[in-house]
Amino acid sequence: MSLVGDYDELLRALDLPAKVRLLTGASFAALHGDPAIGLAPMTFSDGPTGVKGQSMSGGPLACLLPNATALAGTWSEELLLAAGELLAGEAVRQGVHVVLGPTINLHRSPLAGRVFESFSEDPLLTGKLAAAYIKGVQKRGVGTSLKHFVANDAETERQTVDNRVDEATLREVYLLPFEIAIEDADPWTLMAAYNAINGVTATEHDALLNGVVKGELGYHGLIMSDWFATRSVAAAAGGLDLVMPGPYGPWGQALVDAVAEGAVAEEAIDDHVRRLLRLADRVGALGSPRAHPEDPPAPDDPQRRAQLRDMAAAGMTVLTNDGVLPLGSENRIALIGVPATDTVLLGGGSSMVTAPHQVSIADGLTAVLGDRVRFAGGVEVRTTPAPARAGFVTDPVDGRPGIRVRLMTGDGDELTDDHMADAQRIIGFDSGLAGPVGRVRLSARLDHKGPVQLGVLGLGSWVLTAGALHEEFVVEPLTGIPGEAILAPRPHTLIVDLDGPVVVEAELDLGRTEHALVGLIARPAPKTDEEAIADAVRAARGADLAVVVVGLTDEQETESRDKTTLALPGAQDALVEAVAAVAPRTVVVVNSATPVLLPWADRVDAILAVGLPGQEGGHAVAAALLGDLEPAGRLVSSWPIADGAGPAWSVTPEAGVLEYAEGPFVGYRGHAAGRAPAPRYWFGHGLGYGRWEYADARADLAGPAPRVTVAVRNLATHTSREVVQVYFQPADAGQPVRLVGWAGAEVGPGATADVTVECDARLWRRWDTSAHRWADLDLAGELLIARGLGDIRLRAAVEPNGNLHRA
Ligand code: BGC
């Protein structure tokens, strides 16, 4: 681990107020510099799926990657490394020093709104993939932030919830991915979460921050708070190094006073500053500025586009397939479902990125198949209409797809006048404006004949005009919760009959609201579900094959809110049933990051889960359906058979407390122990386009953990990627089955490959709660070589003496 320097000399050049000043951000995503010691201001950017820039929204155009579950679905450390390198290139292009990712909280309950942003339900898979991502980013001199530390696994009451996790479960499950990522990849920063863990809020958790992270794990990086998560000066003594964002916050003069009074030791302040200087040194913000010889490709460069398409396809998962996939020579394909055209390519919240373009599934399929594909509409999938799609609306000033946004003071003086590709914007975190935003004007041109739904999204007093239309109205808050104007902006819409081009203008008076999300709604007037299903049935009957796209939207998969059900929203199940009943063959594409219920699974011919596949998503789906790229993904979480049928379900705290009562039996570990019905699809499941025979398993037990080798033969007629998974089922029923290693291999048609899985010694431990330390796990048990626990190919008993006995 490189510690770079000791920085004592620089510390001596700073007095206490100068040191404390550095420990709170200078703005939403930037830090203070100090020319006296050659420290340049560092900048951060959210990063899980793209380097979005310094503002909450409306940032620079940036590559939009497939979401975290889609990347993790590849089970490929090489691919995560490449994703990290890509993100680093994006950061360098934008002058960003630290990318705020990866998110490595676990998929404890599938209801959690932010599951889309983190890798999986398994600590080993999560930790190893995170380590690869971190190595990819940091090898280019850009920092990462491992977040959110720790047990930050749901959104309900997210600022205050106290997650109660027993000591062994915390160590063996929730801390483990942090341990693996820190040990294997040394992320340069770590982010302390909003929640409390066992009664102590994360940003003040001395036992975890100072004790475990900086002490036991020997972490030398910088610990920052999640945004607005620092409550007090006590955090400075508890191990937190940096308060984000700034410039305001609970430290500043209060921390200077606390040190003067002896409540916080000055050594603690020095340690925080030393860590901050180490970060600056690592990212090239200390001393001579960093030189970046490379010139990273633009987000819409053909090389980037191909890379993003291939990444997305590699994580797509074939859930069922009776042989219809890859698609063949069907001449007439009925494409059905709103997500076919309004494909959801990213989740909601702080990870949102302004992509150069967003390729829908309809665009992607049409680009390859031309008029063999006919889009036949679908049922409503959202309760609130989405902001207008670029393409349906254009900027009235420069004609580009998207809208024009003017920010003004309350008196109407112009602050900014920008084009935006996305028809929504978060106001109030913009830096460098000449004054506070009081009014916002959104304008767009649309060229349509027939009924359209027009409207706005956002709280406040609006004036909406379009041709002869002039409407004045007020959108009132519904709940009064803090941040409602950003987190739950409400729409106001009306249906207007158009007979040609028109410019729509919507002007909002924000009143006293400082932070708000505003958007412009414009789309063809929706049909009723009955009409939409009747149209789809007609189209399916007249086609050779129906491709139905179903999914979730950012109403379900978003930061700040959890779900209440895994059922597909709206009448999507009825749509699939009706189409499957009449179409010669039906393929369903699931456009969601997280599990959904598929009650019709046995009545369709194939199901492909495509995640939130990023800016090239539609091209990737087309390539996967046609077999030009193999959808070689494996599931990263168990897909339950019904609501409630998982070992950890509720995410609603009771009196502020959420008990992790299932202990270590999370996800597949709980399903396998009979603590919940078998899932519809197991963690690790995924058919790809290969067919596999497993034989001749051997284990080498000489090292700290077994090395398992197995011969896999590809029975299919084309090259395919297999992911060999090794699980350990301890004989001790108190210990859950666990993934202990995996390895991927590409195997040609008819060929056989020996695949070796290096199991991870960190899974052969248990936490001894009486001695408060790790102990060896009893080796008695069974090794399972599997394609997910629903398809176990070979078993071998490990005898108490550690020998292997083939079952
Ligand atoms: C999120 C973090 C994010 C931060 C900055 C917070 O709301 O929890 O993941 O990095 O905002 O945007």
Boltz pocket constraint, residues with backbone or C-beta under 6 A from the ligand:
constraints:
  - pocket:
      binder: B
      contacts: [[A, 46], [A, 100], [A, 147], [A, 226], [A, 227], [A, 350]]
      max_distance: 6.0
